[in-house]
Amino acid sequence: MRSDKYQIVLILLGVVATLMFAAFFYRELFPEYRIYQDKYVELEEFRSTYSGEPPPAFSPGVKQIVFEREDKGPPQIDRCISCHVAATLFSDKDRL
């Protein structure tokens, strides 16, 4: 009777581990930032049909800004621009 409980617990733990691995694998294949980047490319292509300007060059993937610290500590890394792609483009245009 005791070994049956251990087998059931081990089977349940195996199922939980498999589900966690599947969730991790899914999130790696379809990361959330890609939704926003794909939408940005789609909107830029739509905008270019009306403006006549070609859409800006864009390469998908994780984008990051590295801020070096004055005290020589570990750098701070900002990956917000992976999802907020247009924010950097508009801020660059405002500076011109």
C-alpha positions as CSV (number, residue, x, y, z in Angstrom):
1,M,0.0,0.0,0.0
2,R,2.9,2.4,0.9
3,S,4.6,1.8,-2.5
4,D,1.4,2.6,-4.3
5,K,1.4,6.1,-2.8
6,Y,5.0,6.7,-3.8
7,Q,4.3,5.6,-7.3
8,I,1.3,7.9,-7.6
9,V,3.3,10.8,-6.2
10,L,6.2,10.1,-8.6
11,I,3.8,9.9,-11.6
12,L,2.1,13.2,-10.5
13,L,5.5,14.9,-10.2
14,G,6.5,13.6,-13.6
15,V,3.3,15.1,-15.1
16,V,3.9,18.4,-13.4
17,A,7.5,18.5,-14.6
18,T,6.4,17.7,-18.1
19,L,3.8,20.5,-18.1
20,M,6.3,23.0,-16.8
21,F,8.8,22.0,-19.5
22,A,6.1,22.3,-22.1
23,A,5.1,25.8,-20.9
24,F,8.8,26.9,-20.9
25,F,9.3,25.5,-24.4
26,Y,6.1,27.3,-25.7
27,R,7.2,30.6,-24.2
28,E,10.6,30.3,-25.8
29,L,9.1,29.5,-29.2
30,F,6.5,32.3,-29.0
31,P,7.9,35.1,-26.8
32,E,5.6,37.9,-25.9
33,Y,7.8,40.7,-27.4
34,R,7.3,39.1,-30.9
35,I,3.6,40.0,-30.8
36,Y,4.4,43.7,-30.4
37,Q,7.3,43.6,-32.9
38,D,5.1,41.9,-35.5
39,K,2.3,44.4,-34.9
40,Y,4.8,47.3,-35.3
41,V,6.1,46.0,-38.6
42,E,2.5,45.5,-39.8
43,L,1.6,49.1,-38.8
44,E,4.7,50.5,-40.4
45,E,3.9,48.7,-43.7
46,F,0.3,50.1,-43.5
47,R,1.6,53.6,-42.8
48,S,4.0,53.4,-45.8
49,T,1.1,52.7,-48.2
50,Y,-0.3,56.1,-47.3
51,S,2.8,58.2,-46.8
52,G,4.8,56.8,-49.8
53,E,7.9,56.4,-47.5
54,P,9.4,53.0,-47.2
55,P,9.0,51.4,-43.8
56,P,12.1,51.8,-41.6
57,A,14.6,48.9,-41.5
58,F,13.8,46.6,-38.5
59,S,15.3,43.4,-37.3
60,P,13.2,41.4,-34.9
61,G,14.6,40.0,-31.6
62,V,15.5,41.1,-28.1
63,K,16.6,44.7,-28.0
64,Q,18.5,46.1,-25.1
65,I,20.3,49.2,-23.9
66,V,23.3,48.8,-21.5
67,F,23.9,51.5,-19.0
68,E,27.5,51.5,-17.6
69,R,27.6,52.6,-14.0
70,E,30.0,55.3,-12.8
71,D,31.0,53.3,-9.7
72,K,32.2,50.4,-12.0
73,G,29.5,48.1,-10.7
74,P,27.5,45.7,-12.9
75,P,25.8,47.5,-15.8
76,Q,22.1,48.1,-15.8
77,I,20.3,46.5,-18.8
78,D,17.0,47.9,-20.1
79,R,15.1,45.6,-22.4
80,C,11.9,47.6,-22.5
81,I,12.5,48.5,-26.1
82,S,12.0,44.9,-27.1
83,C,8.2,45.5,-26.8
84,H,8.1,49.3,-27.1
85,V,9.9,49.4,-30.4
86,A,8.2,52.6,-31.7
87,A,9.2,54.6,-28.6
88,T,12.8,54.8,-29.6
89,L,12.0,55.7,-33.2
90,F,9.7,58.5,-32.2
91,S,12.2,59.9,-29.7
92,D,14.9,59.8,-32.3
93,K,12.7,61.7,-34.8
94,D,11.9,64.4,-32.2
95,R,15.6,65.1,-31.7
96,L,16.2,65.9,-35.4
